[in-house]
Each structure stands twice: as structure tokens, then as C-alpha cells.
Amino acid sequence: MTAPSELQAHLAQDILRHVRLSGLATGHHLTEQSLQAVFGTSRGPIRSALAVLERLGVVERKPNRGYYLTDSKVDRLDPPGHGDENLYWTIARDRLSGSVPDVVSETELARRYGLARHRLARILDRIAAEGWIEKRRGHGWGFLPLIDSPEAYRQCYELRVIVEPAAMRLPTFAPDPDLIDELEAQQRFVLETGFAELNSFELFEINARFHETLAAMSGNPFVVQTIVRQNQLRRLVEYRRPNRAERVKRVCREHLDILEPLRAGQLARAARRLKAHLGFAIREKTNPAGFVAL
């Protein structure tokens, strides 16, 4: 059996993650068109990645009908590229603990983690894309400042309170019914069972996608860039935040309360609820007693 290419392996892993974070059940029809919309790639790579998952037994291809999910508990499988995922988390934990310096060379990292250069480069590219490391001019890599204090969190959310509700009032804001359906389904999954099944990384990514998707409906790419960047800055410290079930469920209910008027075209009402939601987060996350420091 021919080994999957790097693109096929990573796309297959992304599909596995999408299945898990969306709470898709066994028997769900995974269409190429729907996955193309999620990942923004052409049908060829999607088809190849689904073929990889078919060989793993995650999906079944039915003639003239497409692919159907045969194992909804995909977290039991080691997806393609799983070793990279483990190394990514090892580097993240070391960065959070302070055991990796602010500036480091590829040689030092390769020696520390016993990695070949091409594999290290792949992981560093992912970390750079997430916004917590950058290539330095001339030599090495530098870890970027993060939101790492109650005051920094307050400033982050003050900006979001200004930007996100205002984006809903822009004349270019256009609610997308299909995206609203997807967000609602994902929030209901987390509210019902996902809060107990998903880890901190997965719950954060669902929360970030909710806000970034609303920002994308504004039709203003600078709004989207702002929200994406704020999520990048708080990503690692959020990974460490304990996810109490009641807090996670409360956030989901607030998200659903925002989607309800949005679906009805009541943008001013949705904007007010979004502002209240972010305001509550300011009070909760800037409490020094509950802040999880780097």
C-alpha cells in the first residue's frame, strides 16, 4: 500500500478533527463539497484524503453515493501525522513552562527534541501560522509575546467589545444561514456531550471558530484579521485554563442566544447579546484569582 503524501496525511488529520469537533455521528455523509467549504481546498485533495481514511476504516465509500462515517469515535485512532501532533504539544508545554528560551536556533530545537530538520520545519511552520513564533532575521526563531496577564486579557477583550458587535452593524454584514446552521449544531453538540468529551485545545478552537465566523460575515477582512490575531495571542494560555463543565455550557448557551436573533435578521439585538457575552468574559478572565499564568 502506497503511503499517503504529506498533503493527504495532514488533510486526513484535519478531517478527523472536524468530525470530532462537530460531533458527527456514525453514518454521517461526508460530502466532498461540504469538506471543500470547510477546508478551502479543491475536491482532488479532499477525495485523496477520504481515500486515506477509508483505508483506516474511518469512512466507507458507497458506489455513486460517496463517503459515510463508519467510526464516529475517531479519537481512538492515531491519525496520519499523529507524531507531529505529539511533538507540537511537547514544544507548547515546554514553552508554557518556560523551559524553552525566547530565542532559539533550529539546531538547538532539533537536538532537544531529536528531530530531523524537515520534520522540525513542518512543526515550526504550524506554530508560526498560529502566531506564537516567528523566524528572526539572519538566525533562529523568536517566540512572540502572548496575552499573559489579567491586564493584557482586559485590554484584549476591551478591543473585542469595540470591534465584534460593531462589525454586526456594518452595512456589509450578511448573515449566512448555512454557517449559522453549522455553528448552532456545533454549539449544541458541545452543550449536550462535547463539554465532557473534548479537551481544552478542542474547546478553544470551537470557541475561536464561532467568533471568527461571525467576523467573516461582516465582509470586512480587517475585522477578521483582528479577531484571528487576538485568538492567536491568547491560544496557549487558554489551552491551560481548566474547562469547568458549567462554564463551558454557559458559554454555549450565550453563543446560541446570539445566533437566534442573527438567524432572524435582528442584527442590533444580536450585537447587544454579543457585547454582553464579551463583557461577561472580561469580568471572568481578568479576575487575578482565576487567571492561569504562563
C-alpha positions as CSV (number, residue, x, y, z in Angstrom):
1,M,0.0,0.0,0.0
2,T,1.4,3.4,-1.0
3,A,2.0,5.7,1.9
4,P,-0.1,8.9,1.7
5,S,1.6,12.1,0.7
6,E,2.2,14.8,3.3
7,L,-0.8,16.9,2.0
8,Q,-3.1,13.8,2.1
9,A,-1.9,12.9,5.6
10,H,-2.5,16.4,7.0
11,L,-5.8,16.8,5.3
12,A,-7.0,13.4,6.5
13,Q,-6.0,14.5,10.0
14,D,-7.9,17.8,9.6
15,I,-11.0,15.8,8.5
16,L,-10.7,13.6,11.6
17,R,-10.5,16.7,13.8
18,H,-13.5,18.3,12.0
19,V,-15.5,15.1,12.6
20,R,-14.6,15.1,16.3
21,L,-15.2,18.8,17.0
22,S,-18.5,18.7,15.1
23,G,-19.8,15.7,17.0
24,L,-20.7,13.9,13.7
25,A,-22.3,10.5,14.3
26,T,-21.6,7.2,12.7
27,G,-23.4,7.1,9.3
28,H,-22.9,10.8,8.6
29,H,-22.5,11.6,4.9
30,L,-19.2,13.3,4.4
31,T,-19.6,15.0,1.0
32,E,-16.6,16.4,-0.9
33,Q,-18.5,19.7,-1.4
34,S,-19.1,20.2,2.3
35,L,-15.5,19.4,3.2
36,Q,-14.3,21.7,0.4
37,A,-16.2,24.6,2.0
38,V,-14.7,23.8,5.5
39,F,-11.0,23.5,4.4
40,G,-11.0,25.8,1.4
41,T,-9.2,23.4,-0.9
42,S,-10.2,21.7,-4.2
43,R,-12.0,18.4,-4.5
44,G,-9.0,16.4,-5.6
45,P,-7.1,16.6,-2.3
46,I,-10.3,16.1,-0.4
47,R,-11.0,12.9,-2.4
48,S,-7.5,11.6,-1.8
49,A,-7.7,12.3,2.0
50,L,-11.1,10.5,2.2
51,A,-9.4,7.5,0.5
52,V,-6.7,7.5,3.2
53,L,-9.5,7.5,5.9
54,E,-11.2,4.7,4.0
55,R,-8.1,2.6,4.3
56,L,-8.0,3.4,8.1
57,G,-11.6,2.2,8.4
58,V,-13.0,5.6,9.5
59,V,-15.2,6.0,6.4
60,E,-16.9,3.7,3.9
61,R,-17.3,4.6,0.2
62,K,-20.7,3.6,-1.2
63,P,-20.8,3.5,-5.1
64,N,-22.4,6.6,-6.6
65,R,-23.2,7.9,-3.1
66,G,-19.9,9.0,-1.6
67,Y,-18.3,8.5,1.8
68,Y,-20.1,7.8,5.1
69,L,-18.6,7.8,8.6
70,T,-18.2,4.3,10.0
71,D,-16.5,5.2,13.2
72,S,-17.6,8.4,15.0
73,K,-15.1,7.7,17.9
74,V,-12.2,8.8,15.7
75,D,-10.2,9.9,18.8
76,R,-9.4,6.2,19.3
77,L,-7.3,6.2,16.1
78,D,-3.9,7.5,15.5
79,P,-4.4,9.8,12.5
80,P,-1.8,10.5,9.9
81,G,0.8,12.9,11.3
82,H,-0.1,11.9,14.9
83,G,3.6,12.0,15.8
84,D,3.8,15.6,14.7
85,E,0.8,16.5,16.9
86,N,2.6,15.0,20.0
87,L,5.7,16.9,19.2
88,Y,3.8,20.1,18.7
89,W,2.2,19.7,22.2
90,T,5.6,18.9,23.7
91,I,7.0,22.2,22.4
92,A,3.9,24.0,23.6
93,R,4.2,22.6,27.1
94,D,7.9,23.4,27.3
95,R,7.2,27.0,26.1
96,L,4.4,27.4,28.7
97,S,6.7,26.1,31.5
98,G,9.5,28.5,30.4
99,S,12.0,25.7,29.8
100,V,12.5,26.9,26.2
101,P,14.2,30.3,25.8
102,D,12.6,33.3,24.0
103,V,15.1,32.9,21.1
104,V,16.3,29.5,19.9
105,S,18.0,28.1,16.9
106,E,16.7,25.2,14.7
107,T,19.9,23.3,15.7
108,E,19.1,23.6,19.4
109,L,15.5,22.6,18.8
110,A,16.4,19.6,16.6
111,R,18.9,18.4,19.2
112,R,16.5,19.0,22.2
113,Y,13.6,17.0,20.6
114,G,15.6,14.6,18.5
115,L,14.1,15.7,15.2
116,A,15.1,15.7,11.6
117,R,15.3,19.2,10.1
118,H,12.5,18.6,7.6
119,R,10.1,17.4,10.4
120,L,11.1,20.3,12.7
121,A,10.5,22.8,9.9
122,R,6.9,21.4,9.4
123,I,6.1,21.9,13.1
124,L,7.7,25.3,13.2
125,D,5.6,26.3,10.2
126,R,2.5,25.4,12.1
127,I,3.5,27.3,15.2
128,A,4.4,30.3,13.1
129,A,1.0,30.1,11.4
130,E,-0.7,30.1,14.8
131,G,1.2,33.3,15.7
132,W,3.4,32.4,18.7
133,I,6.8,32.1,17.0
134,E,8.5,33.9,14.1
135,K,11.6,33.5,12.0
136,R,14.3,36.0,13.0
137,R,16.4,37.9,10.5
138,G,19.6,36.1,10.0
139,H,19.4,33.4,12.7
140,G,17.0,31.4,14.7
141,W,13.4,31.7,15.9
142,G,11.8,34.0,18.4
143,F,8.7,33.3,20.5
144,L,6.3,36.1,20.4
145,P,4.6,37.9,23.3
146,L,1.3,36.4,24.4
147,I,-1.6,37.6,26.5
148,D,-0.1,36.5,29.8
149,S,-1.6,38.7,32.5
150,P,-5.1,39.8,33.7
151,E,-4.3,43.3,32.4
152,A,-3.4,42.0,29.0
153,Y,-6.6,40.0,28.9
154,R,-8.6,43.0,29.8
155,Q,-7.1,45.0,27.0
156,C,-7.7,42.2,24.5
157,Y,-11.4,41.9,25.4
158,E,-11.9,45.7,25.5
159,L,-10.8,45.7,21.9
160,R,-13.1,42.8,21.0
161,V,-16.0,44.6,22.7
162,I,-15.4,47.5,20.4
163,V,-14.9,45.6,17.2
164,E,-17.1,42.5,17.2
165,P,-20.5,44.0,18.0
166,A,-19.8,47.0,15.7
167,A,-19.0,44.6,12.9
168,M,-22.6,43.3,13.1
169,R,-23.9,46.8,12.4
170,L,-21.8,47.3,9.3
171,P,-23.8,47.6,6.1
172,T,-21.8,44.8,4.6
173,F,-22.7,42.3,7.4
174,A,-24.5,39.4,5.8
175,P,-25.8,36.5,8.0
176,D,-25.0,33.2,6.2
177,P,-27.8,30.7,7.0
178,D,-25.6,27.6,6.2
179,L,-22.8,28.9,8.5
180,I,-25.3,29.7,11.2
181,D,-26.6,26.2,11.0
182,E,-23.1,24.8,11.3
183,L,-22.3,27.0,14.3
184,E,-25.6,26.1,16.0
185,A,-25.0,22.3,15.5
186,Q,-21.5,22.6,16.9
187,Q,-22.6,24.6,20.0
188,R,-25.4,22.2,20.7
189,F,-23.0,19.2,20.4
190,V,-20.7,20.9,23.0
191,L,-23.6,21.8,25.3
192,E,-25.0,18.2,25.2
193,T,-21.9,16.0,25.3
194,G,-18.9,17.7,23.9
195,F,-18.1,19.6,27.1
196,A,-17.2,16.2,28.7
197,E,-15.6,14.6,25.6
198,L,-13.3,17.4,24.2
199,N,-10.0,18.7,25.6
200,S,-9.0,22.3,26.2
201,F,-7.4,22.6,22.8
202,E,-10.6,21.4,21.0
203,L,-12.9,23.6,23.1
204,F,-10.8,26.7,22.4
205,E,-10.8,26.0,18.7
206,I,-14.6,25.7,18.6
207,N,-14.9,29.0,20.6
208,A,-12.4,30.7,18.3
209,R,-14.2,29.5,15.1
210,F,-17.5,30.8,16.4
211,H,-16.2,34.4,16.8
212,E,-14.1,34.2,13.6
213,T,-17.1,33.0,11.6
214,L,-19.2,35.9,12.9
215,A,-16.4,38.3,12.0
216,A,-16.2,36.8,8.5
217,M,-19.9,37.6,7.9
218,S,-19.0,41.3,8.3
219,G,-17.5,41.2,4.8
220,N,-14.5,43.2,6.2
221,P,-11.2,41.3,6.0
222,F,-9.6,43.7,8.6
223,V,-12.2,42.7,11.2
224,V,-11.4,39.1,10.5
225,Q,-7.7,39.7,10.8
226,T,-8.2,41.4,14.1
227,I,-10.2,38.6,15.7
228,V,-7.9,35.9,14.4
229,R,-4.9,37.7,15.8
230,Q,-6.5,38.1,19.2
231,N,-7.2,34.4,19.3
232,Q,-3.6,33.7,18.3
233,L,-2.3,35.8,21.2
234,R,-4.5,34.0,23.8
235,R,-4.3,30.5,22.4
236,L,-1.7,28.9,24.6
237,V,-2.8,30.3,27.9
238,E,-6.4,29.2,27.1
239,Y,-5.1,25.7,26.5
240,R,-4.1,25.7,30.2
241,R,-7.3,27.0,31.5
242,P,-9.4,24.3,33.3
243,N,-12.6,23.7,31.5
244,R,-15.3,23.5,34.1
245,A,-18.4,21.9,32.7
246,E,-20.8,24.6,33.9
247,R,-18.6,27.4,32.4
248,V,-18.4,25.7,29.0
249,K,-22.1,25.1,28.9
250,R,-22.9,28.7,29.9
251,V,-20.7,29.9,27.0
252,C,-22.5,27.6,24.6
253,R,-25.9,28.9,25.8
254,E,-24.7,32.5,25.3
255,H,-23.5,31.7,21.8
256,L,-26.8,30.1,20.9
257,D,-28.6,33.2,22.3
258,I,-26.5,35.3,19.8
259,L,-27.3,33.0,16.9
260,E,-31.1,33.1,17.5
261,P,-31.6,36.8,16.6
262,L,-28.9,36.6,14.0
263,R,-30.9,33.9,12.1
264,A,-33.9,36.2,12.2
265,G,-32.0,39.1,10.8
266,Q,-32.2,41.1,14.1
267,L,-28.7,42.3,13.9
268,A,-28.9,45.1,16.5
269,R,-30.3,42.5,19.0
270,A,-27.6,40.0,18.2
271,A,-24.9,42.7,18.6
272,R,-26.2,43.6,22.0
273,R,-26.1,40.0,23.1
274,L,-22.6,39.6,21.7
275,K,-21.4,42.7,23.6
276,A,-22.9,41.3,26.9
277,H,-21.2,38.0,26.2
278,L,-17.8,39.6,25.8
279,G,-18.4,41.8,28.8
280,F,-19.0,38.8,31.0
281,A,-15.8,37.3,29.7
282,I,-13.8,40.4,30.7
283,R,-15.0,40.1,34.3
284,E,-14.4,36.4,34.4
285,K,-11.0,36.2,32.7
286,T,-9.4,39.3,34.3
287,N,-10.0,38.0,37.8
288,P,-6.4,37.5,39.2
289,A,-7.6,34.7,41.4
290,G,-8.8,32.7,38.4
291,F,-6.1,33.7,35.8
292,V,-3.9,30.9,34.5
293,A,-0.5,32.5,34.0
294,L,2.2,31.3,31.6
